Amino acid sequence: MMPANQRRVLVAGAAGSEKLLPFYWRIAVRPNLGQAVFLVLLMLGGALIEAFTIGLSIPLVDLLMDPAKAAQGGTLAVMSSVLSFMGINPETNTVVFALLLVAMILFVFRGGVALLTRCMTAGVAIRLKRRIKSLLFGKAMNARYEDISKRARGALVHDITIPSDAIHTSIINLGELFTAFFNCAVMVGLLIHISWWASLLVALLAYGGLKTWGKLCERPATSCGRMLYDSQRAQAKLELDAVDGLKIVKAYGLERDMVTRQQALLDLEVKPTVKLAFFRYGNGLMHEIIIGSAIVGLGTATFLLPSLGFRFSMLAAFLLATRRIAPSLTSINAVWVELSRKKRSLEVVDEFLHHLPQQREGGRIPDTIETVAIERLSFSYASNPDRQVLKDVSIRMRKGTATALVGSTGAGKSTIVSLLMGLYEPSQGAIHVNNEDLTRVNLAAWRHRVGYVSQDIFVFNESIKDNIALGYQDVPQDRIEWAARIAQLHDYIISLPEGYDTVVGDRGLRLSGGQCQRLAIARAIFRRPEVLIFDEATSALDNLTERAVYEAFSAMHRDAIILIVAHRLSTVRAADQILVIESGKIVEEGLHAELMNRGGVYARLYDENRVLAAQGAPG
C-alpha cells in the first residue's frame, strides 16, 4: 500500500494540474447548481439593466444637442408615446425629465438586484462553509487512525478550519467574477450596438491585456497561495505545540526560541503576499492605459472625421460603458488571482473528502460478549513494515475473568490494546469476538461495548459530570456518582464548591494527575462495558487508592472481560491469568504463584518492582 504522505503528494499534484474553473465547478458550484443558476440569471439581469441605463444617455444627449435629429430615434418615440398615453404633453423638457426618471428607477432597481445577488451569494457561501467544515471534521473523526494520527494536531486543525473559510470566500469571489464577466459581456454588446468597429478595437486591446496578464499571474499566484497556506499551517502547528507544552517551554527556557520561530514563519508570508497584491491589482493600470488611449483616439476621430458617423452622444455613452468595463476587468483579474491563491485550500478539501482513508463501517453487531481471542497475531506499523512489533501472539479472555499483560517498556503491550480497540488491523492472524473476526464486526458497536482507560490520560475542558457521562445526555445523577465512587473520586468531587458541575480546565488543568486518572476510570466504567481495558491506567495513583480501585473492579468480574496492562506488578497478583510479553512475544503465562515459582522473566520483573517500590521510585 502506498504511504499516506506519498498519496497526499500525488493528490496535490493531480489537483494542481487541473484547470482552475473546472476544479471550482466540481467542488463549489455543482453541489449548489439550482441556486447557482438563479444567481447567474440575477447577475445577467443586473448587467442588462445597467447597460440599458447607460444606453439611455445617447438619446438624452442627442435630445439636448440636436432635438430634430434625436426625434428620429426609437427610444424617444416610445417615451413620447408613453407620455401621450398618460395625458402628458411630450415636450423636450418633459421627455428629458422622463428619461432621467426612468434612468434613476433603473439605477435603484439595479442596486436592489445587486444587493439581492450579494445576499444570496453570502447565504450560499455560509451554508457551503458550514457543510464543508462539518464534512472535513467528520472525515477527520472517521478516518483510519493509522492515517490521521500521522498529522500534527495543529496542522490538522488548520486543515479543517482554513479550507472551509476559503470555500466561503471563494463563493463570494465566484459571484464577483460572474458579475464582472456579465457586466463586461453586456457592456461589450452595448458598445457593439453603438459602433462595431470601435468596439472591436477596444475589445481586442482589453482582451489581449487580460489574457496576457492572466497567463502571467495564474501559476505564480497559485505558487504564492501554496507558500502562504503551508506557512500558516506551520504556524498553527508551532503555536498549538507551544501552548500545549507551555510547562516544558518554560521549564527549558524556550520562550525566545518559540517566538523567534514564529517570527521566521511570519516573515515567509511577506514576499508572497506582496506578489499577490501586485498580481491582483497590477492589471488595473494596464487597462486604464488601454481604455484611456482608445477613448482619446475615438474622441479625436469624432471631431476630425465626422464622416465615420461617430457622434458626441455615442462617445459619451462609449466613455460611460468603458468606464464600467475597466473596473470589471480589474475585478475579474483580482478574483482570478484570489481563486488561484485559494486553490491549495480546495485541494485539501478534495483530499479529505475523496482520498483520506476512512475506518470501516457496517458489519455484524455482536450479542453479549462472552469471549475475546487473539490468535497467532503478528503486526508491523506501516511506518516501519520490516520491524515486527508483535510476533505470533495468542491470548484467550473469557467473561468474568481478569487478564494481566505485563512486560518491559516497548515490549508491545499497548500495541495489543490498540489492535483490540480496532485502531489498527493485524498484519497476520486475527482477533475474534465470540468466534467472529473483529474485522467483520461493526466497529462502532464494538467500541460502544468497550471501556478503555489509556496511559495517556485526556480529559475534556468540560464539567466533571460531562467528562464521566461522555456522549450521553440526560443521565441520572446516581449513575454518575456510582462510577465516581468506584474510581475513588466521589469524596473529592463533593468537596468542590461546584461539585460535579466543576469545569476541569484545558486538559484537566484544575486536577492533579491522579485525579485525572480516576476521572478517566470513572468514564470507562460508567458505560458498564462488557470489555474493560486498563492500559497503565493506575500509574498516577498511590498504592492505597490503587488497591481500592482494583477491589472495586473485582465486583465487575462476572459482568465483563477485564484486561489490565501494568508496570506495577503488585496490582495484578489476583488476575485470573498473567501473560508476560517480551520483544513482541508471549514468553510466560500463568497465575502469580506459578510464575514466581518458575523464577523466570515475571519473577525478575516482580522483584525489580518491589525494590523500586521500597526505594520510593515509580514502578
For each residue, the residues with C-beta under 8 A, 3 or more apart:
1: 382
2: 6 7 10
3: 6 7 382 383
4: 7 8 147 150 357
5: 8 9 150
6: 2 3 9 10
7: 2 3 4 10 11 355
8: 4 5 11 12 351 355
9: 5 6 12 13
10: 2 6 7 13 14
11: 7 8 14 15 347 350 351 355
12: 8 9 15 16 344 347 351
13: 9 10 16 17
14: 10 11 17 18
15: 11 12 18 23 343 346 347 350 351
16: 12 13 222 343 347
17: 13 14
18: 14 15 22 23
19: 22 23
20: 23 24 218 336 339 340 343
21: 24 25
22: 18 19 25 26
23: 15 18 19 20 26 27 343 346
24: 20 21 27 28 29 170 174 339 346
25: 21 22 28 29 30
26: 22 23 29 30
27: 23 24 31 167 346 349 350
28: 24 25 31 32 128 167 170 171 174 346
29: 24 25 26 32 33 36 174
30: 25 26 33
31: 27 28 128
32: 28 29 35 36 124 128
33: 29 30 36 37
34: 37 38
35: 32 38 39 120 124
36: 29 32 33 39 40 124
37: 33 34 40 41
38: 34 35 41 42 120
39: 35 36 42 43 117 120 121 124 175 178
40: 36 37 43 44 178 182
41: 37 38 44 45
42: 38 39 45 46 113 116 117 120
43: 39 40 46 47 117 175 178 179 182
44: 40 41 47 48 182 186
45: 41 42 48 49 113
46: 42 43 49 50 110 113 114 117 179 182
47: 43 44 50 51 179 182 183 185 186 187
48: 44 45 51 52 186
49: 45 46 52 53 106 109 110 113
50: 46 47 53 54 110 183 186 187 324
51: 47 48 54 55 186 187 189 190 321
52: 48 49 55 56 106
53: 49 50 56 103 106 107 110
54: 50 51 57 187 190 317 320 321 324
55: 51 52 58 190 193 317
56: 52 53 59 60 75 99 102 103 106
57: 54 60 61 313 316 317 320
58: 55 61 62 73 75 194 313 314 316 317
59: 56 62 63 70 73 75 76 99 313
60: 56 57 63 64 96 99 100 103 313
61: 57 58 64 65 312 313 316 317
62: 58 59 65 66 69 70 73 311 313
63: 59 60 67 70 76 92 95 96 99
64: 60 61 67 96
65: 61 62 70 312 313
66: 62 69 70
67: 63 64 70 71 92
68: 71
69: 62 66 72
70: 59 62 63 65 66 67 73 76
71: 67 68 76 77
72: 69
73: 58 59 62 70 76 77
74: 77 78
75: 56 58 59 78 79
76: 59 63 70 71 73 79 80 95
77: 71 73 74 80 81
78: 74 75 81 82
79: 75 76 82 83 90 95 98 99 102
80: 76 77 83 84 90 95
81: 77 78 84 85
82: 78 79 85 86 98
83: 79 80 86 88 89 90 94 95 98
84: 80 81 87 88 90
85: 81 82
86: 82 83
87: 84
88: 83 84 94
89: 83 94
90: 79 80 83 84 94 95
91: 94 95
92: 63 67 95 96
93: 96 97
94: 83 88 89 90 91 97 98
95: 63 76 79 80 83 90 91 92 98 99
96: 60 63 64 92 93 99 100
97: 93 94 100 101
98: 79 82 83 94 95 101 102
99: 56 59 60 63 79 95 96 102 103
100: 60 96 97 103 104
101: 97 98 104 105
102: 56 79 98 99 105 106
103: 53 56 60 99 100 106 107
104: 100 101 107 108
105: 101 102 108 109
106: 49 52 53 56 102 103 109 110
107: 53 103 104 110 111
108: 104 105 111 112
109: 49 105 106 112 113
110: 46 49 50 53 106 107 113 114
111: 107 108 114 115
112: 108 109 115 116
113: 42 45 46 49 109 110 116 117
114: 46 110 111 117 118 179
115: 111 112 118 119
116: 42 112 113 119 120
117: 39 42 43 46 113 114 120 121 175 179
118: 114 115 121 122 175
119: 115 116 122 123
120: 35 38 39 42 116 117 123 124
121: 39 117 118 124 125 171 172 175
122: 118 119 125 126 172
123: 119 120 126 127
124: 32 35 36 39 120 121 127 128 171
125: 121 122 128 129 167 168 169 171 172
126: 122 123 129 130 168
127: 123 124 130 131
128: 28 31 32 124 125 131 132 167 168 171
129: 125 126 132 133 164 165 167 168
130: 126 127 133 134 164
131: 127 128 134 135
132: 128 129 135 136 163 164 167 349
133: 129 130 136 137 160 161 164
134: 130 131 137 138
135: 131 132 138 139 352 353
136: 132 133 139 140 159 160 163 164 349 352 353
137: 133 134 140 141 160
138: 134 135 141 142
139: 135 136 142 143 352 353 356 358
140: 136 137 143 148 156 159 160 352 356
141: 137 138
142: 138 139 358 359
143: 139 140 147 148 356 357 358 359
144: 147 148 357 358 359
145: 148 149 359 418 423 424
146: 149 150 381 382 423 424
147: 4 143 144 150 356 357
148: 140 143 144 145 151 156 356
149: 145 146
150: 4 5 146 147 383
151: 148 155 156 159
152: 155 156 237 241
153: 156 157 237 240 241 244
154: 157 158 233 236 237 238 239 240 241
155: 151 152 158 159 233 234 236 237
156: 140 148 151 152 153 159 160
157: 153 154 160 161 236 240
158: 154 155 161 162 232 233 236 237
159: 136 140 151 155 156 162 163 233 348 352
160: 133 136 137 140 156 157 163 164
161: 133 157 158 164 165
162: 158 159 165 166 229 232 233 345 348
163: 132 136 159 160 166 167 345 346 348 349 352
164: 129 130 132 133 136 160 161 167 168 349
165: 129 161 162 168 169 345
166: 162 163 169 170 342 345 346
167: 27 28 125 128 129 132 163 164 170 171 345 346 349
168: 125 126 128 129 164 165 171 172
169: 125 165 166 172 173 338 342
170: 24 28 166 167 173 174 339 342 345 346
171: 28 121 124 125 128 167 168 174 175
172: 121 122 125 168 169 175 176
173: 169 170 176 177 335 338 339 342
174: 24 28 29 170 171 177 178 335 339
175: 39 43 117 118 121 171 172 178 179
176: 172 173 179 180 331 335
177: 173 174 180 181 331 332 335 336 339
178: 39 40 43 174 175 181 182
179: 43 46 47 114 117 175 176 182 183 328 331
180: 176 177 183 184 327 328 329 331 332 335
181: 177 178 184 185 328 332
182: 40 43 44 46 47 178 179 185 186
183: 47 50 179 180 186 187 324 325 328
184: 180 181 187 188 325 328 329 332
185: 47 181 182 188 189
186: 44 47 48 50 51 182 183 189 190
187: 47 50 51 54 183 184 190 191 321 322 324 325 328
188: 184 185 191 192 199 203 325
189: 51 185 186 192 193
190: 51 54 55 186 187 193 194 317 321
191: 187 188 194 195 198 199 202 203 318 321 322
192: 188 189 195 196 199 200
193: 55 189 190
194: 58 190 191 198 199 314 317 318 321
195: 191 192 198 199 310 314 318
196: 192 199 200
197: 200 201
198: 191 194 195 201 202 294 298 310 318
199: 188 191 192 194 195 196 202 203
200: 192 196 197 203 204
201: 197 198 204 205 294 297
202: 191 198 199 205 206 290 291 294 322
203: 188 191 199 200 206 207
204: 200 201 207 208
205: 201 202 208 209 290 291 293 294
206: 202 203 209 210 287 290 291 325 329
207: 203 204 210 211
208: 204 205 211 212
209: 205 206 212 213 283 286 287 290 329
210: 206 207 213 214 283 287 329 332 333
211: 207 208 214 215
212: 208 209 215 216
213: 209 210 216 217 282 283 286 333
214: 210 211 217 218 333 336
215: 211 212 218
216: 212 213 220
217: 213 214 220 221 279 333 336 337 340
218: 20 214 215 221 222 336 337 340
219: 222 223
220: 216 217 223 224 275 279
221: 217 218 224 225 275 276 279 336 337 340 341
222: 16 218 219 225 226 340 341 343 344
223: 219 220 226 227 272
224: 220 221 227 228 272 273 275 276 279 341
225: 221 222 228 229 272 276 340 341 342 343 344
226: 222 223 229 230 344
227: 223 224 230 231 268 272
228: 224 225 231 232 269 272 273 276 341
229: 162 225 226 232 233 344 345 348
230: 226 227 233 234 344
231: 227 228 234 235 265 266 268 269
232: 158 162 228 229 235 236 269
233: 154 155 158 159 162 229 230 236 237
234: 155 230 231 237 238 265
235: 231 232 238 239 262 265 266
236: 154 155 157 158 232 233 239 240
237: 152 153 154 155 158 233 234 240 241
238: 154 234 235 241 242 258 261 262 265
239: 154 235 236 242 243 262
240: 153 154 157 236 237 243 244
241: 152 153 154 237 238 244 245
242: 238 239 245 246 249 258
243: 239 240 246
244: 153 240 241 507
245: 241 242 248 249
246: 242 243 249 250
247: 250 251
248: 245 251 252 254
249: 242 245 246 252 254 255 258
250: 246 247 253 254 255
251: 247 248
252: 248 249
253: 250 256
254: 248 249 250 257 258
255: 249 250 258 259
256: 253 259 260
257: 254 260 261
258: 238 242 249 254 255 261 262
259: 255 256 262 263
260: 256 257 263 264
261: 238 257 258 264 265
262: 235 238 239 258 259 265 266
263: 259 260 266 267
264: 260 261 267 268
265: 231 234 235 238 261 262 268 269
266: 231 235 262 263 269 270
267: 263 264 270
268: 227 231 264 265 271 272
269: 228 231 232 265 266 272 273
270: 266 267 273 274
271: 268 274 275
272: 223 224 225 227 228 268 269 275 276
273: 224 228 269 270 276 277
274: 270 271 277 278
275: 220 221 224 271 272 278 279
276: 221 224 225 228 272 273 279 280 337 341
277: 273 274 280 281
278: 274 275 281 282
279: 217 220 221 224 275 276 282 337
280: 276 277 333 334 337 338
281: 277 278 284 330 334
282: 213 278 279 285 286
283: 209 210 213 286 287 329 330 333
284: 281 287 288 326 327 330 333
285: 282 288 289
286: 209 213 282 283 289 290
287: 206 209 210 283 284 290 291 326 329 330
288: 284 285 291 292 326
289: 285 286 292 293
290: 202 205 206 209 286 287 293 294
291: 202 205 206 287 288 294 295 322 323 325 326
292: 288 289 295 296
293: 205 289 290 296 297
294: 198 201 202 205 290 291 297 298 322
295: 291 292 298 299 315 318 319 322
296: 292 293 299 300
297: 201 293 294 300 301
298: 198 294 295 301 302 310 315 318
299: 295 296 302 303 315
300: 296 297 303 304
301: 297 298 304 305 308 310
302: 298 299 305 306 308 310 311 312 314 315
303: 299 300 306
304: 300 301
305: 301 302 308 310
306: 302 303 309
307:
308: 301 302 305
309: 306
310: 195 198 298 301 302 305 314 315
311: 62 302 314 315
312: 61 65 302 315 316
313: 57 58 59 60 61 62 65 316 317
314: 58 194 195 302 310 311 317 318
315: 295 298 299 302 310 311 312 318 319
316: 57 58 61 312 313 319 320
317: 54 55 57 58 61 190 194 313 314 320 321
318: 191 194 195 198 295 298 314 315 321 322
319: 295 315 316 322 323
320: 54 57 316 317 323 324
321: 51 54 187 190 191 194 317 318 324 325
322: 187 191 202 291 294 295 318 319 325 326
323: 291 319 320 326 327
324: 50 54 183 187 320 321 327 328
325: 183 184 187 188 206 291 321 322 328 329
326: 284 287 288 291 322 323 329 330
327: 180 284 323 324 330 331
328: 179 180 181 183 184 187 324 325 331 332
329: 180 184 206 209 210 283 287 325 326 332 333
330: 281 283 284 287 326 327 333 334
331: 176 177 179 180 327 328 334 335
332: 177 180 181 184 210 328 329 335 336
333: 210 213 214 217 280 283 284 329 330 336 337
334: 280 281 330 331 337 338
335: 173 174 176 177 180 331 332 338 339
336: 20 177 214 217 218 221 332 333 339 340
337: 217 218 221 276 279 280 333 334 340 341
338: 169 173 280 334 335 341 342
339: 20 24 170 173 174 177 335 336 342 343
340: 20 217 218 221 222 225 336 337 343
341: 221 222 224 225 228 276 337 338 344
342: 166 169 170 173 225 338 339 345 346
343: 15 16 20 23 222 225 339 340 346 347
344: 12 222 225 226 229 230 341 347 348
345: 162 163 165 166 167 170 229 342 348 349
346: 15 23 24 27 28 163 166 167 170 342 343 349 350
347: 11 12 15 16 343 344 350 351
348: 159 162 163 229 344 345 351 352
349: 27 132 136 163 164 167 345 346 352 353
350: 11 15 27 346 347 353 354 355
351: 8 11 12 15 347 348 354 355 356
352: 135 136 139 140 159 163 348 349 355 356
353: 135 136 139 349 350 356
354: 350 351
355: 7 8 11 350 351 352
356: 139 140 143 147 148 351 352 353
357: 4 143 144 147
358: 139 142 143 144 361
359: 142 143 144 145 422 443
360: 363 439 443
361: 358 442 443 444
362: 442
363: 360 439 440 441 442 443 445
364: 436 440 441 442
365: 441 442 445
366: 369 433 434 436 441 442 445 446 449
367: 434
368: 399 530
369: 366 372 399 433 434 449 530 531 561
370: 398 399 434
371: 396 397 398 399 432 433 434 435 561
372: 369 396 397 420 431 432 433 531 561
373: 394 395 396 397 431 432 435
374: 377 393 394 395 396 416 419 420 429 431 432
375: 394 429 430 431 432
376: 392 393 394 428 429 430
377: 374 390 392 393 394 416 419 426 428 429 430 431
378: 388 390 391 392 393 426 427 428 429
379: 388 389 390 415 419 424 426 427 428
380: 384 385 386 387 388 389 427
381: 146 384 385 387 389 424
382: 1 3 146 385
383: 3 150
384: 380 381 387
385: 380 381 382
386: 380
387: 380 381 384
388: 378 379 380 391 427 584
389: 379 380 381 412 415 584
390: 377 378 379 393 412 415 416 419 584 585
391: 378 388 583 584 585
392: 376 377 378 429 585
393: 374 376 377 378 390 412 416 429 581 584 585 586
394: 373 374 375 376 377 586
395: 373 374 403 405 416 579 586
396: 371 372 373 374
397: 371 372 373 401 403 561 563
398: 370 371 401 561
399: 368 369 370 371 530 558 559 560 561
400: 557 558 559 560 561
401: 397 398 557 561 562 576 577
402: 553 557 562 563 564 574 575 576
403: 395 397 561 562 563 564 575 576 577 578 579
404: 563 564 565 566 572 575 577 578 579
405: 395 413 416 563 564 565 566 579 581
406: 413 565 566 567 569 572 578 579 580 581 602 605
407: 411 412 413 580 581 582 605
408: 411 582 605
409: 567
410:
411: 407 408 581 582 583 584
412: 389 390 393 407 415 416 581 583 584
413: 405 406 407 416 417 535 565 581
414: 417 418 455 535 536 565
415: 379 389 390 412 418 419 424
416: 374 377 390 393 395 405 412 413 419 420 565 581
417: 413 414 420 421 452 454 533 535 563 565
418: 145 414 415 421 423 424
419: 374 377 379 390 415 416 422 423 424 425 426 431
420: 372 374 416 417 431 450 531 533 563
421: 417 418 447 450 452 533
422: 359 419 425 438 443 446 447
423: 145 146 418 419
424: 145 146 379 381 415 418 419
425: 419 422 439
426: 377 378 379 419 429 430 431
427: 378 379 380 388
428: 376 377 378 379
429: 374 375 376 377 378 392 393 426
430: 375 376 377 426 437 438 439
431: 372 373 374 375 377 419 420 426 437 438
432: 371 372 373 374 375 435 436 437 438
433: 366 369 371 372 436 438 441 446
434: 366 367 369 370 371
435: 371 373 432
436: 364 366 432 433 440 441
437: 430 431 432 440 441
438: 422 430 431 432 433 441 446
439: 360 363 425 430
440: 363 364 436 437
441: 363 364 365 366 433 436 437 438 445 446
442: 361 362 363 364 365 366 445 446
443: 359 360 361 363 422 446 447
444: 361 447 448
445: 363 365 366 441 442 448 449
446: 366 422 433 438 441 442 443 449 450
447: 421 422 443 444 450
448: 444 445 527
449: 366 369 445 446 529 530 531
450: 420 421 446 447 529 530 531 532 533
451: 524 525 526 527 529 531 532 533 560
452: 417 421 524 533 535
453: 457 517 520 521 523 524 533 534 535 537
454: 417 457 458 520 535 536 537
455: 414 535 536 537 539 565
456:
457: 453 454 508 513 516 517 520 540
458: 454 507 520
459: 467 504 507 508 511 516 519 520
460: 466 467 470 504
461: 503 504 505 506 507
462: 466 467 503 504
463: 466 467 498 500 501 502 503 504
464: 467 468 484 493 499 500 501 502 504 519
465: 468 469 477 480 500 501
466: 460 462 463 469 470
467: 459 460 462 463 464 470 504 519 523
468: 464 465 480 483 484 500 519 522 523 526
469: 465 466 472 475 479 480 526
470: 460 466 467 523 526
471:
472: 469 475 526
473:
474:
475: 469 472 479 480
476: 479 480
477: 465 480 481 500
478: 481 482
479: 469 475 476 482 483 526
480: 465 468 469 475 476 477 483 484 500 526
481: 477 478 484 485 490 500
482: 478 479 485 486
483: 468 479 480 486 487 522 523 525 526
484: 464 468 480 481 487 489 490 493 500 522
485: 481 482 488 489 490 552
486: 482 483 521 522 525 549 552 553
487: 483 484 518 519 521 522 525 549 552
488: 485 491 518 545 548 549 552
489: 484 485 492 493 515 518 519 521 522
490: 481 484 485 493 494
491: 488 494 495
492: 489 495 496 515
493: 464 484 489 490 496 499 500 502
494: 490 491 499
495: 491 492
496: 492 493 499 502
497: 502
498: 463 501 502 503
499: 464 493 494 496 502
500: 463 464 465 468 477 480 481 484 493
501: 463 464 465 498
502: 463 464 493 496 497 498 499 510
503: 461 462 463 498 510
504: 459 460 461 462 463 464 467 508 509 510 511 516 519
505: 461 508 509 510 511
506: 461 509
507: 244 458 459 461
508: 457 459 504 505 511 515 516 519
509: 504 505 506
510: 502 503 504 505
511: 459 504 505 508 515 516 519
512: 515 516 540
513: 457 516 517 540
514: 517 518 540 541 542 545
515: 489 492 508 511 512 518 519
516: 457 459 504 508 511 512 513 519 520 540
517: 453 457 513 514 520 521 537 538 539 540 541
518: 487 488 489 514 515 521 522 541 545 549
519: 459 464 467 468 487 489 504 508 511 515 516 522 523
520: 453 454 457 458 459 516 517 523 524 537
521: 453 486 487 489 517 518 524 525 534 537 538 549
522: 468 483 484 486 487 489 518 519 525 526
523: 453 467 468 470 483 519 520 526
524: 451 452 453 520 521 527 529 532 534 537
525: 451 483 486 487 521 522 528 529 532 556
526: 451 468 469 470 472 479 480 483 522 523
527: 448 451 524
528: 525 559
529: 449 450 451 524 525 532 560
530: 368 369 399 449 450 559 560 561
531: 369 372 420 449 450 451 560 561 562 563
532: 450 451 524 525 529 553 556 560 561 562 563
533: 417 420 421 450 451 452 453 562 563 565
534: 453 521 524 537 538 562 563 564 565 566
535: 413 414 417 452 453 454 455 565
536: 414 454 455 539 565 566 567
537: 453 454 455 517 520 521 524 534 564 565
538: 517 521 534 541 546 549 550 566 568 571
539: 455 517 536 567 568 618
540: 457 512 513 514 516 517
541: 514 517 518 538 545 546 549
542: 514 545 546
543: 546 547 570 613
544: 547 548
545: 488 514 518 541 542 548 549
546: 538 541 542 543 549 550 568 571
547: 543 544 550 551 571
548: 488 544 545 551 552
549: 486 487 488 518 521 538 541 545 546 552 553
550: 538 546 547 553 554 571 574
551: 547 548 554
552: 485 486 487 488 548 549 555 556
553: 402 486 532 549 550 556 557 562
554: 550 551 557 574
555: 552
556: 525 532 552 553 559 560 562
557: 400 401 402 553 554 560 562
558: 399 400
559: 399 400 528 530 556
560: 399 400 451 529 530 531 532 556 557
561: 369 371 372 397 398 399 400 401 403 530 531 532
562: 401 402 403 531 532 533 534 553 556 557
563: 397 402 403 404 405 417 420 531 532 533 534
564: 402 403 404 405 534 537 571 572 575
565: 404 405 406 413 414 416 417 455 533 534 535 536 537
566: 404 405 406 534 536 538 569 571 572
567: 406 409 536 539 609 619
568: 538 539 546 571 609 613 619
569: 406 566 572 573 602 605 606 609 619
570: 543 573 609 610 613 619
571: 538 546 547 550 564 566 568
572: 404 406 564 566 569 575 578 592
573: 569 570 592
574: 402 550 554 592
575: 402 403 404 564 572 578 591 592
576: 401 402 403 591
577: 401 403 404 589 590 591
578: 403 404 406 572 575 588 589 590 591 592 595 602
579: 395 403 404 405 406 586 588 589
580: 406 407 586 587 588 589 595 600 601 602 605
581: 393 405 406 407 411 412 413 416 584 585 586 587
582: 407 408 411 585 587 601
583: 391 411 412
584: 388 389 390 391 393 411 412 581
585: 390 391 392 393 581 582
586: 393 394 395 579 580 581 589
587: 580 581 582 600 601
588: 578 579 580 595 598 600 601 602
589: 577 578 579 580 586
590: 577 578 594 595 598
591: 575 576 577 578 594 595
592: 572 573 574 575 578 595 596
593: 596 597
594: 590 591 597 598
595: 578 580 588 590 591 592 598 600 602 603 606
596: 592 593 599 602 603 606
597: 593 594
598: 588 590 594 595 602 603
599: 596 603
600: 580 587 588 595 603 604
601: 580 582 587 588 604 605
602: 406 569 578 580 588 595 596 598 605 606
603: 595 596 598 599 600 606 607
604: 600 601 607 608
605: 406 407 408 569 580 601 602 608 609
606: 569 595 596 602 603 609 610
607: 603 604 610 611
608: 604 605 611 612
609: 567 568 569 570 605 606 612 613 619
610: 570 606 607 613 614
611: 607 608 614 615
612: 608 609 615 617 618 619
613: 543 568 570 609 610 616 617 619
614: 610 611
615: 611 612
616: 613
617: 612 613
618: 539 612
619: 567 568 569 570 609 612 613
